[in-house]
């Protein structure tokens, strides 16, 4: 595994997640639905990252897993 590529992918995902967390905390308290969407997105991103890692694309797997889980939780 190429360490530089892994570090670049991981850094990008962490920066994106951090910016979403900071911008999401700008409002008032979260509703139950919003909390569920957040927990689902994080769980989906973790599962997607593990699955993506198995096929060689952990960042893509995490983004797809998190996005799909958040969408499912809201709908």
C-alpha positions in Angstrom: 0.0 0.0 0.0 1.3 3.4 -0.9 1.6 5.4 2.3 1.5 8.8 0.5 -1.7 8.0 -1.3 -3.3 6.7 1.8 -2.3 9.8 3.8 -3.7 12.1 1.0 -7.0 10.2 0.9 -7.4 10.1 4.7 -6.5 13.8 5.1 -9.1 14.8 2.5 -11.8 12.8 4.2 -10.9 14.1 7.6 -10.9 17.7 6.4 -14.3 17.2 4.8 -15.8 15.5 7.8 -14.4 18.2 10.1 -15.8 21.0 8.1 -19.2 19.4 8.0 -19.2 18.9 11.8 -18.2 22.5 12.4 -20.8 24.0 10.0 -23.5 21.6 11.3 -23.0 22.8 14.9 -23.8 26.5 13.9 -27.5 26.2 14.7 -29.5 25.2 17.7 -30.0 21.8 19.2 -30.5 18.8 16.9 -33.8 17.1 16.4 -34.1 13.3 16.9 -34.3 12.9 13.1 -31.1 15.0 12.6 -29.3 13.0 15.3 -30.3 9.8 13.6 -29.1 11.0 10.2 -25.7 12.0 11.7 -25.3 8.7 13.5 -26.3 6.8 10.4 -23.9 8.8 8.2 -21.0 8.1 10.5 -21.9 4.4 10.7 -22.3 4.2 7.0 -19.0 6.0 6.4 -17.2 3.6 8.7 -18.7 0.5 7.0 -18.1 2.0 3.6 -14.5 2.8 4.5 -13.9 -0.8 5.6 -15.5 -2.2 2.5 -13.7 0.3 0.3 -10.4 -0.6 1.9 -11.0 -4.2 1.0 -11.2 -3.3 -2.6 -8.6 -0.6 -2.6 -10.7 2.6 -2.4 -11.3 3.4 1.3 -12.1 7.1 0.7 -14.6 6.5 -2.0 -16.2 3.7 0.1 -16.5 6.0 3.1 -18.0 8.9 1.1 -20.5 6.6 -0.7 -21.4 4.8 2.5 -21.9 8.0 4.5 -23.9 9.7 1.8 -26.2 6.7 1.3 -26.7 6.2 5.0 -27.5 9.9 5.6 -30.0 9.9 2.7 -31.7 6.8 4.0 -32.0 8.2 7.5 -33.6 11.4 6.3 -36.1 9.7 3.9 
